[in-house]
């Protein structure tokens, strides 16, 4: 995925469609209050609230989890994904030295395009550094892929995966439309979230089919 973004014109081909060169504006205004509420501030609040709820359920009495059919360790794993993914993406952002589309000269900015972690000439070492790779805002949405760990069946896993992908692409798509990220930035963040979830999933039994049941009929 990194090679796709760095060795092909895909990022620019997609991003050019979101930028109006004649007016030097993006498809979505970064200061427009309604899109910002729906795709930036609002999702952050909801994700934080969801994470806090899962922590309370994990720390609370067993009867809370029994009622929902969840296990403490699965709740802990889901919370771990929601914490680790944004933290790891933030760690990479601080070191990748990649600028956002809106900062590039191609789109009216002042910076030049750079590959992630590429070295700088000594005379540029103290210059402003980019912090746009991978996509940080979308990491909160994609981290909800960890919800796939909550249930023991494939249906639960698919539902959690769908929620995480939908939230991540809604938040990441908004950032792309206002010039804050390229497509590859968002794709890398998505793959990080899926990879972290897959690693933690190895600690649980294989998923059962939705038709499997642990409830035996009474006679």
N, C-alpha and C positions, 0 to 999 in steps of 0.2 A: 504493500500500500504506500509506503514511503517512496519507493521507486516510481510508482504511478504518478504521484504528485510532483516529484522532482525531475523526472526524466521525460515527461510527456507534457503537451500543452493543455491537458485536461483542465487544470485549475483555472487557467486564464480563459479558456473557452467558455467555461461555466460562469465565471465571475464577470466577464464582459457583458453578459446578458442582464446582469443586475445593475449595471452602471450606465447612466446616460451622459455620454461624453460632451454633448452640446451644452448641457446645463450643469455638468459636473455634480450630478446628484445621484444618489443610490435609490433603488426601488422602494426602500423603506427609510423614512427619516428617523435617525437615531433618537431624536428628541420628541417624536410623536408620542403623546401620553398613552393612548389606548394600546397600540402594539407593545409598548414597553411594559405596560401593566400585565398584558396577557402572556407575553413570551419572555419577559425578563424578571421583573420584580415579583409578580404573582407566583410563578413556578418556584422561585427560590424559597418563598415563605411556605408553600405547600410541601416542598421536599423536606425542609427543616422540620416542619410539623409532623410529617410522616415518620421521619427518622426518630424524633422524640417519642412518638407513640410506640414504635417498635421497641425502643429501649425500655419504656415503661412496661410493656407486655413481657419482655424478656426478664425483667427484674421482679415482676409482680407475682402473685400467687399462681400456683399451678392450675387452678380452676379457670383462670382467664384464658390460658392457652388451650386447655382441654375443650373449652366451649368453641374455640375457633379451629380446633384440630391442628394446632401448630406445636412444634417442639422448641424448647429454649435454645438449643444449639443452632437450629435453622434460623431463628430470629437473630441470634448473634451473628451468624454468617451473613445474613442480608444486610445488617447494620454495618458490618465490616466492609462489605463492597461499597456501600454508600459513603463510607469514610475514606477508604483507601483510594478509590478511583479519582475523586477530585484532588486528593493530596498528591498522588503520583503525577497526575496531569499538571498540577501547579508546579511541582518540582521540575518537570521537563520544560515548562514554559519559561521558567526563570533562567534556564541555561541554554535554550535552543537558539536564541538570538535571531528570531524570525519576526518580520514585521507584518502587520495586518494589511489587507488589500488597500484600505483607505489611506494608509501611510505611504504607499508606494507612488513614485512619480508617474507611473502609468495611469493612476487614478486620481491625479491632482495633488498627491502628497510630495514629500521631499526625499524619501528613502528609496534605496535600491533593493530589489528582490534578493533574498539570500536563502541558501539551503540550510536546513537545521544543523546546528553544531559546526558550521563551517568556520574556519579560522579567519581572523582579520589581520590586515597588515599592522605592523607596530604603531604606525601613526594614527590608526583608527581605534586602537585598543580602549581608549578612554571615551569614545563617542557613545552616543545614546544607543542602547541595545534593545532589540525587539523582544516582545513577550507574547507572541501570538501563535505558537505551535507547541502542543496541539490545542484544540478548542477547549478553553476552560469553562465557559458558561454551559456548554452542552454536556460537560462531564457530570453535572448534577442530575440531568435527565437520564443520560445513559447509565448512570450508577443504579437506577431503578431496575435495571436488568437483574440485579441481585435479588429482586422479589421472586425470581424463578426458583430460588432455593427454599422458599417457605413451605411448599407443599411436597408430598412424596410422589405425586403422579405426573405423568407427562402433560396432562391438561393444565395443571398448576404451573408447570415450568413454561409452557407455551404462553400462558396468560401473563406471567411475570415478564417474559421476554418481550411480548407485544407492548406491554405498558412502558418498559424501559426504552424500547426503540422509538415508540411514538413520542414520548416525552423528549428524548434526546434529539430527534430530528425536528421537532417543533421548535425547540430552543436553539438548536444549531442552525436550522434554516433561517430563523429570524436574524441571527448574527451574520450569516452570509448575505442576506438581502440588504443589510445596512453597511456592508463592507468591512465587517470585523473579522471574518475568517474565510479561508478558501475551503473548497469541498474536501480536499485531502486532510486538512486539519480536523474536520469533523469526523471523517472516516477513521482516522487513527484513534481518536478518542473513543469512538464506538468499539473498535477492536480491543482497546485496552480494557474497557468495561466487560466485554464478553470474555476476555482471557482471564481476568481476575475472578469472575464468576465461575468459569469452568474449572479453575484451579481449586477453588473452595468446594465445588461440587464433588470433587474426588473424595472428600471426607465423609460422604453420605452414601447410603445404599443405592443401588441402581434404581432409576425411576420405574414405577409401576404404570401399567396402562390405566386409563381412566375407568375402565370397566372392572378392574380389580377392586376388591373390597375386603376390609379387615373385619367387617361386621357379619357375623354368622346368623342365618335365620334361626329363629327360635322354633322349637318343636313342641 
